[in-house]
């Protein structure tokens, strides 16, 4: 994209409001197709405050808050994105329990959450920037906080997987990539996060839980085909 437009996608969208509106609407539409599976796949019970990083207009966060009426939320994204999140959150009737914040996931992120979600974010980036995102998130996480990742996990080798077409799409459009379970393990290690030794596989609703202390922050990743499978 920089070769065509002279900038990356995120800067381009910030400068073109009409295109930004179309993009955010499409992301909300895609997320809406997946939210029920994510809510069913992971036990969010017991979380007082959940932060959704780069959460767009809050489709996932709103679904989780709706399912857990005592939970509070923090929606974090770029200023031109969260500026348009108020109406969707009000429509979902969760605005009173959800605050929105401008944030740069490469610089600093809000503290105070018991858990944080990153959904379909790491595949936008190659390994070095993706690890930097994880390190920024880790730095803001309390000792017992949890990070929930929702990503497609590629089948290894030459095994057929529709995600491999998406892998090519992410490479061309953003310089990003989809990843196998082993590649996620390496990425989490580079991001200074810890997960269980168990690996996710192609089955839906696979959950992995890890525990640690402030210097080895606990990580939880709920990755795989949570798009209705």
Long-range contacts (C-beta under 8 A, 24 or more apart in sequence): 1-173, 1-174, 8-174, 9-173, 9-174, 10-78, 13-80, 14-78, 14-80, 17-80, 20-80, 20-81, 21-84, 24-56, 24-57, 24-81, 24-84, 27-56, 27-57, 28-56, 28-57, 28-59, 28-88, 30-120, 31-56, 31-59, 31-60, 31-119, 31-120, 32-59, 33-227, 33-228, 34-60, 34-119, 34-150, 34-226, 34-227, 34-228, 35-59, 35-60, 35-63, 35-64, 36-63, 36-228, 37-204, 37-205, 37-226, 37-227, 37-228, 37-229, 38-63, 38-64, 38-119, 38-150, 38-222, 38-226, 39-63, 39-64, 39-67, 40-205, 41-204, 41-205, 41-206, 41-207, 41-222, 41-226, 42-148, 42-207, 42-222, 43-207, 44-68, 44-71, 44-115, 46-114, 47-71, 47-114, 47-115, 47-146, 48-72, 48-114, 49-73, 49-74, 49-112, 49-113, 49-114, 49-115, 50-74, 50-113, 50-114, 50-115, 50-116, 50-117, 51-75, 51-76, 51-109, 51-110, 51-112, 51-113, 51-115, 51-116, 51-117, 52-76, 52-116, 52-117, 52-119, 53-77, 53-103, 53-105, 53-109, 53-116, 53-117, 53-118, 53-121, 53-137, 54-105, 54-118, 54-121, 55-117, 55-119, 56-81, 56-85, 57-81, 57-84, 57-85, 57-88, 57-89, 58-85, 58-88, 58-89, 58-92, 58-94, 58-98, 58-100, 59-88, 60-117, 60-119, 60-150, 61-94, 61-98, 61-117, 62-88, 62-89, 62-92, 62-94, 62-98, 63-92, 64-117, 65-92, 65-94, 65-97, 65-98, 66-92, 66-93, 66-94, 71-97, 72-97, 72-98, 73-97, 73-98, 73-99, 74-98, 74-99, 74-100, 74-101, 74-110, 74-112, 74-113, 75-99, 75-100, 75-101, 76-100, 76-101, 76-102, 76-103, 76-105, 76-109, 76-110, 77-102, 77-103, 78-102, 78-103, 78-104, 105-133, 105-136, 105-137, 106-132, 106-133, 106-136, 107-136, 108-136, 108-139, 108-140, 109-136, 109-137, 109-140, 110-140, 111-140, 111-141, 111-142, 112-142, 113-141, 113-142, 113-145, 114-142, 114-144, 114-145, 114-146, 115-145, 115-146, 115-147, 115-148, 115-220, 116-141, 116-145, 116-146, 116-147, 116-148, 117-147, 117-148, 117-149, 117-150, 118-147, 118-148, 118-149, 118-150, 119-149, 119-150, 119-151, 120-150, 120-151, 122-149, 122-151, 122-179, 122-187, 123-151, 123-152, 123-166, 123-170, 123-176, 123-177, 123-178, 123-179, 124-170, 124-174, 124-176, 125-174, 125-175, 125-176, 126-175, 126-176, 126-177, 127-177, 127-186, 127-187, 127-190, 130-176, 130-187, 130-191, 131-187, 131-190, 131-191, 132-191, 133-191, 134-187, 134-188, 134-190, 134-191, 134-192, 134-193, 135-191, 135-192, 137-191, 138-191, 138-192, 138-193, 138-217, 141-217, 142-214, 143-213, 143-214, 143-217, 144-218, 145-217, 145-218, 146-209, 146-218, 146-219, 146-220, 147-193, 147-217, 147-218, 147-219, 147-220, 147-221, 148-220, 148-221, 148-222, 149-184, 149-219, 149-220, 149-221, 149-222, 149-223, 150-222, 150-223, 150-226, 151-178, 151-179, 151-184, 151-221, 151-223, 151-224, 152-178, 152-223, 152-224, 152-225, 153-179, 153-180, 153-181, 153-184, 153-200, 153-201, 153-202, 153-223, 153-224, 153-225, 154-178, 154-179, 154-180, 154-183, 155-180, 155-202, 156-180, 156-181, 156-182, 161-202, 184-221, 184-223, 188-219, 188-221, 192-216, 192-217, 193-217, 193-218, 193-219, 194-218, 194-219, 195-219, 195-220, 195-221, 200-224, 204-229
